[in-house]
């Protein structure tokens, strides 16, 4: 019911608020106290309501008359000359148009805000991408220019420079490949190869493949399935392996020495399982949590760059899981640890 008078109510409230604020300021500057207003509230309150209703009536009537005149002129242009205009029909159309204008104004405001948010996100993404590409590019450029100048005669030093340049080009390759993958996932170009496979076996193989890295980090990577030996799911084996790898790498990068990363599988229902990667690492602050799956967003602005990678791992996780029509979750507390989890569909 109030939607009909939404514009008039808002404008009237604003005018009365500004008017009362000016009165309060004037009286306070003149007398140094607002006691006069409080003592005369039985007079001031009716005055406020009277002002509000006068503003409301004038604004509402003006809007109605404006729309009415426009609709009437349209009718007069469309209908044959001399044909009477039905007032009931005209009033109904006026109300419909008034509601449409109000809805259009509200939708336009939301659309403008959405466009502003997208523009800010685009600028931030381009800035982050340029920064990520700049670091390895200048590294490669610096070593190559040093070698081209011919001032380095030590073969071991030359080999060292070439290896560092090679590592930087690898990082450039990771970034380009991952950006390309995210673009394909967002546009639906990448087709998932859905098949039946053993999720427990996939996790066992992954844990074994990370054995060297976990020893270097001083972190125990373990899995716990209870008495269950096999859990079959329907998904893209390669992409889910990529999801698990990215989550494990993220856990190891932000883990602590002598810490633990545990992988478990929980049965949610007859159709769904929940894969959980839990660690007792550095954790994530509440401020960073809402943005953790954004492209190139880093909780630690310096440390992760030293670890290499593209900075797109968690963004890829989110896109792959959502491409399977599944859900991904994150829970974390700073200096306590993090838990990343995602759902998968069981195979019948």
C-alpha positions as CSV (number, residue, x, y, z in Angstrom):
1,X,0.0,0.0,0.0
2,X,2.8,2.5,1.0
3,X,4.7,1.8,-2.3
4,X,2.1,4.0,-4.0
5,X,3.3,7.0,-1.9
6,X,6.9,6.0,-1.6
7,X,8.4,9.1,-3.4
8,X,6.1,11.5,-1.6
9,X,6.8,10.0,1.8
10,X,10.6,10.1,1.3
11,X,10.7,13.7,0.0
12,X,8.3,14.9,2.7
13,X,10.4,13.3,5.4
14,X,13.6,14.9,4.0
15,X,12.0,18.4,3.8
16,X,10.6,18.2,7.3
17,X,13.9,16.9,8.7
18,X,15.9,19.7,7.1
19,X,13.4,22.3,8.2
20,X,13.5,21.1,11.8
21,X,17.3,20.9,11.8
22,X,17.5,24.5,10.7
23,X,15.0,25.5,13.4
24,X,17.0,23.7,16.1
25,X,20.3,25.3,15.0
26,X,18.7,28.8,14.8
27,X,17.2,28.6,18.3
28,X,20.4,27.1,19.8
29,X,22.6,29.8,18.2
30,X,20.1,32.5,19.4
31,X,19.4,31.4,22.9
32,X,22.1,28.9,23.6
33,X,19.6,26.2,24.6
34,X,16.8,24.1,23.1
35,X,14.7,24.2,26.3
36,X,12.2,26.6,24.5
37,X,11.4,23.8,22.0
38,X,11.0,21.2,24.7
39,X,8.7,23.4,26.7
40,X,6.6,24.1,23.7
41,X,6.5,20.6,22.3
42,X,2.7,20.5,22.4
43,X,2.8,23.3,19.8
44,X,5.9,22.1,17.9
45,X,4.7,18.5,17.4
46,X,1.4,19.4,15.6
47,X,3.3,21.9,13.5
48,X,5.8,19.2,12.4
49,X,2.9,16.8,11.4
50,X,1.1,19.7,9.6
51,X,4.2,20.5,7.7
52,X,4.8,16.9,6.8
53,X,1.2,16.3,5.5
54,X,1.3,19.6,3.5
55,X,4.5,18.6,1.8
56,X,3.2,15.0,1.2
57,X,0.0,16.3,-0.3
58,X,1.7,18.9,-2.5
59,X,4.4,16.4,-3.8
60,X,1.9,13.6,-4.3
61,X,-0.6,15.8,-6.1
62,X,2.1,17.3,-8.3
63,X,3.4,13.9,-9.4
64,X,-0.1,12.6,-10.0
65,X,-1.0,15.7,-12.0
66,X,2.2,15.5,-14.0
67,X,1.6,11.8,-14.9
68,X,-2.1,12.4,-15.5
69,X,-1.4,15.3,-18.0
70,X,1.2,13.2,-19.9
71,X,-1.1,10.2,-20.1
72,X,-4.0,12.3,-21.1
73,X,-2.0,14.0,-23.9
74,X,-1.1,10.5,-25.2
75,X,-4.8,9.5,-25.2
76,X,-5.7,12.7,-27.0
77,X,-3.1,12.0,-29.7
78,X,-4.1,8.4,-30.2
79,X,-7.9,8.5,-30.0
80,X,-10.0,9.9,-32.8
81,X,-11.1,13.6,-32.5
82,X,-14.3,14.1,-30.6
83,X,-14.2,10.7,-28.8
84,X,-14.6,11.1,-25.0
85,X,-11.9,9.8,-22.8
86,X,-13.1,7.4,-20.0
87,X,-11.9,9.0,-16.7
88,X,-11.9,5.7,-14.9
89,X,-9.6,4.1,-17.5
90,X,-7.4,7.2,-17.5
91,X,-7.1,7.2,-13.7
92,X,-6.2,3.5,-13.8
93,X,-3.5,4.1,-16.4
94,X,-2.1,7.1,-14.5
95,X,-1.7,4.8,-11.4
96,X,-0.1,2.1,-13.5
97,X,2.3,4.6,-15.0
98,X,3.1,6.2,-11.6
99,X,4.0,2.8,-10.2
100,X,6.1,2.0,-13.3
101,X,8.0,5.2,-12.9
102,X,8.7,4.5,-9.3
103,X,9.8,1.0,-10.1
104,X,12.0,2.2,-12.9
105,X,13.7,4.7,-10.6
106,X,14.4,2.1,-8.0
107,X,15.7,-0.5,-10.6
108,X,17.8,2.2,-12.2
109,X,19.4,3.1,-8.9
110,X,20.3,-0.6,-8.2
111,X,21.6,-1.0,-11.8
112,X,23.8,2.1,-11.5
113,X,25.2,0.8,-8.2
114,X,25.9,-2.6,-9.8
115,X,27.6,-1.0,-12.7
116,X,29.8,1.1,-10.3
117,X,30.7,-2.1,-8.4
118,X,31.6,-3.9,-11.6
119,X,33.7,-1.0,-12.8
120,X,35.6,-0.8,-9.5
121,X,36.2,-4.6,-9.7
122,X,37.4,-4.3,-13.3
123,X,39.9,-1.6,-12.4
124,X,41.1,-3.5,-9.4
125,X,41.5,-6.7,-11.4
126,X,43.4,-5.0,-14.2
127,X,45.7,-3.4,-11.6
128,X,46.3,-6.7,-9.9
129,X,47.0,-8.5,-13.2
130,X,49.4,-5.8,-14.3
131,X,51.2,-6.1,-11.0
132,X,51.4,-9.9,-11.1
133,X,52.8,-9.8,-14.7
134,X,55.2,-7.0,-14.0
135,X,57.2,-8.8,-11.3
136,X,58.3,-11.9,-13.3
137,X,58.6,-9.8,-16.5
138,X,61.1,-7.3,-15.0
139,X,63.0,-10.3,-13.4
140,X,63.5,-11.9,-16.8
141,X,64.3,-8.6,-18.4
142,X,66.9,-7.8,-15.8
143,X,68.8,-11.1,-16.0
144,X,68.8,-11.2,-19.8
145,X,70.1,-7.6,-20.1
146,X,72.8,-8.4,-17.6
147,X,73.9,-11.3,-19.6
148,X,73.7,-9.4,-22.9
149,X,76.0,-6.8,-21.6
150,X,78.7,-9.5,-21.4
151,X,80.0,-8.5,-18.0
152,X,79.4,-11.9,-16.4
153,X,82.1,-14.3,-17.3
154,X,81.6,-16.9,-14.5
155,X,79.7,-19.8,-16.1
156,X,78.2,-20.8,-12.8
157,X,76.8,-17.3,-12.4
158,X,75.5,-17.3,-16.0
159,X,73.7,-20.6,-15.3
160,X,72.3,-19.2,-12.1
161,X,70.9,-16.1,-13.9
162,X,69.4,-18.3,-16.7
163,X,67.7,-20.5,-14.1
164,X,66.2,-17.5,-12.3
165,X,65.0,-16.1,-15.7
166,X,63.6,-19.5,-16.5
167,X,61.7,-19.6,-13.2
168,X,60.2,-16.2,-13.9
169,X,59.1,-17.2,-17.3
170,X,57.4,-20.3,-15.8
171,X,55.5,-18.0,-13.4
172,X,54.4,-15.9,-16.4
173,X,53.2,-19.1,-18.0
174,X,51.3,-20.1,-14.9
175,X,49.5,-16.7,-14.7
176,X,48.6,-16.7,-18.4
177,X,47.4,-20.4,-18.3
178,X,45.3,-19.8,-15.2
179,X,43.7,-16.6,-16.5
180,X,42.9,-18.4,-19.7
181,X,41.3,-21.2,-17.7
182,X,39.2,-18.9,-15.6
183,X,38.0,-17.1,-18.7
184,X,37.0,-20.5,-20.3
185,X,35.1,-21.5,-17.1
186,X,33.3,-18.2,-16.9
187,X,32.2,-18.3,-20.5
188,X,31.3,-22.0,-20.5
189,X,33.9,-22.8,-23.2
190,X,35.5,-25.6,-21.1
191,X,33.4,-28.8,-21.2
192,X,33.6,-30.9,-18.0
193,X,34.2,-34.6,-18.6
194,X,31.9,-36.1,-16.0
195,X,32.8,-39.6,-15.0
196,X,32.6,-42.0,-12.1
197,X,35.8,-42.3,-10.0
198,X,37.0,-43.1,-6.5
199,X,37.4,-40.0,-4.5
200,X,39.4,-41.7,-1.7
201,X,41.9,-43.0,-4.2
202,X,42.3,-39.6,-5.7
203,X,43.1,-38.1,-2.3
204,X,45.6,-40.9,-1.4
205,X,47.5,-40.3,-4.6
206,X,47.6,-36.5,-4.0
207,X,48.8,-36.9,-0.5
208,X,51.6,-39.1,-1.7
209,X,52.6,-36.7,-4.5
210,X,52.9,-33.8,-1.9
211,X,55.2,-35.9,0.3
212,X,58.4,-33.9,-0.6
213,X,56.7,-30.5,-0.3
214,X,55.2,-31.3,3.1
215,X,58.6,-32.4,4.5
216,X,60.1,-29.1,3.2
217,X,57.4,-27.2,5.0
218,X,57.4,-29.3,8.1
219,X,53.7,-29.9,7.9
220,X,51.9,-33.3,8.3
221,X,49.5,-33.9,5.4
222,X,47.0,-36.6,6.4
223,X,43.7,-38.0,5.4
224,X,40.9,-39.7,7.4
225,X,38.1,-41.8,5.9
226,X,37.4,-44.0,8.8
227,X,36.6,-47.6,7.8
228,X,35.5,-46.5,4.3
229,X,37.9,-47.6,1.6
230,X,36.2,-46.1,-1.4
231,X,33.7,-43.3,-2.2
232,X,32.6,-43.0,-5.8
233,X,31.5,-39.7,-7.2
234,X,30.4,-38.2,-10.5
235,X,32.6,-35.4,-11.6
236,X,35.5,-34.3,-13.8
237,X,38.5,-36.3,-12.4
238,X,41.1,-33.9,-13.8
239,X,39.3,-30.7,-12.5
240,X,38.6,-32.1,-9.1
241,X,42.3,-33.1,-8.8
242,X,43.1,-29.5,-9.7
243,X,40.7,-28.2,-7.0
244,X,42.2,-30.5,-4.3
245,X,45.8,-29.6,-5.4
246,X,45.1,-25.9,-5.2
247,X,43.5,-26.2,-1.7
248,X,46.4,-28.3,-0.4
249,X,49.0,-25.9,-1.8
250,X,47.1,-23.0,-0.3
251,X,47.0,-24.8,3.1
252,X,50.8,-25.6,2.9
253,X,51.7,-22.0,1.9
254,X,49.8,-20.5,4.9
255,X,50.6,-23.3,7.3
256,X,52.9,-23.2,10.3
257,X,55.9,-25.4,11.0
258,X,55.0,-28.6,12.8
259,X,51.4,-27.9,11.7
260,X,48.8,-30.3,10.3
261,X,46.6,-30.3,7.2
262,X,43.9,-33.0,7.3
263,X,41.6,-34.1,4.5
264,X,38.3,-35.7,5.4
265,X,35.1,-36.7,3.6
266,X,31.7,-36.3,5.3
267,X,28.4,-37.8,4.0
268,X,25.8,-35.0,3.8
269,X,23.0,-37.1,2.3
270,X,22.3,-40.0,0.0
271,X,23.3,-37.8,-2.9
272,X,26.1,-35.6,-1.6
273,X,29.5,-35.7,0.1
274,X,31.5,-32.9,1.6
275,X,35.2,-32.8,1.1
276,X,37.0,-30.9,3.9
277,X,40.6,-29.6,4.0
278,X,41.4,-28.5,7.5
279,X,44.6,-26.9,8.9
280,X,45.9,-25.2,12.0
281,X,47.8,-22.6,10.1
282,X,47.8,-18.8,10.2
283,X,44.1,-18.5,9.4
284,X,42.2,-15.6,7.6
285,X,40.8,-12.5,9.2
286,X,37.1,-11.6,9.0
287,X,38.0,-8.6,6.8
288,X,39.6,-10.9,4.1
289,X,37.2,-13.8,4.2
290,X,34.5,-12.3,1.9
291,X,37.1,-11.7,-0.9
292,X,39.2,-14.9,-0.5
293,X,38.0,-16.3,-3.8
294,X,38.6,-13.2,-5.9
295,X,41.2,-13.3,-8.6
296,X,44.7,-12.2,-7.4
297,X,43.4,-11.2,-4.0
298,X,46.0,-12.1,-1.4
299,X,45.6,-12.3,2.3
300,X,49.4,-11.8,2.8
301,X,50.5,-9.2,0.3
302,X,54.1,-10.3,0.2
303,X,54.5,-13.9,1.3
304,X,52.5,-15.7,-1.4
305,X,54.5,-14.0,-4.2
306,X,57.6,-15.6,-2.7
307,X,55.9,-19.0,-2.9
308,X,55.4,-18.6,-6.7
309,X,52.2,-19.6,-8.4
310,X,49.7,-17.4,-10.3
311,X,47.7,-16.0,-7.3
312,X,44.5,-17.5,-9.0
313,X,44.4,-20.9,-7.1
314,X,41.3,-20.2,-5.0
315,X,39.5,-18.4,-7.8
316,X,40.0,-21.5,-10.0
317,X,38.7,-23.7,-7.2
318,X,35.5,-21.6,-7.0
319,X,34.9,-21.6,-10.7
320,X,35.5,-25.4,-11.1
321,X,33.2,-26.3,-8.2
322,X,30.5,-24.0,-9.4
323,X,30.9,-25.4,-12.9
324,X,29.9,-28.8,-11.4
325,X,26.8,-27.0,-9.9
326,X,28.3,-27.7,-6.4
327,X,29.1,-25.4,-3.5
328,X,32.4,-24.3,-1.9
329,X,32.7,-23.0,1.6
330,X,35.4,-21.4,3.8
331,X,35.6,-21.0,7.6
332,X,38.6,-19.5,9.3
333,X,39.9,-17.7,12.4
334,X,43.1,-15.7,12.5
335,X,46.0,-17.6,14.1
336,X,43.8,-20.6,14.6
337,X,43.4,-22.2,11.2
338,X,41.2,-22.6,8.2
339,X,38.7,-25.1,6.7
340,X,37.9,-25.1,3.0
341,X,35.2,-27.5,1.9
342,X,33.1,-28.3,-1.2
343,X,30.3,-30.7,-2.2
344,X,30.3,-33.5,-4.8
345,X,27.6,-35.7,-6.1
346,X,27.8,-39.4,-5.3
347,X,27.7,-42.0,-8.0
348,X,24.8,-44.5,-7.9
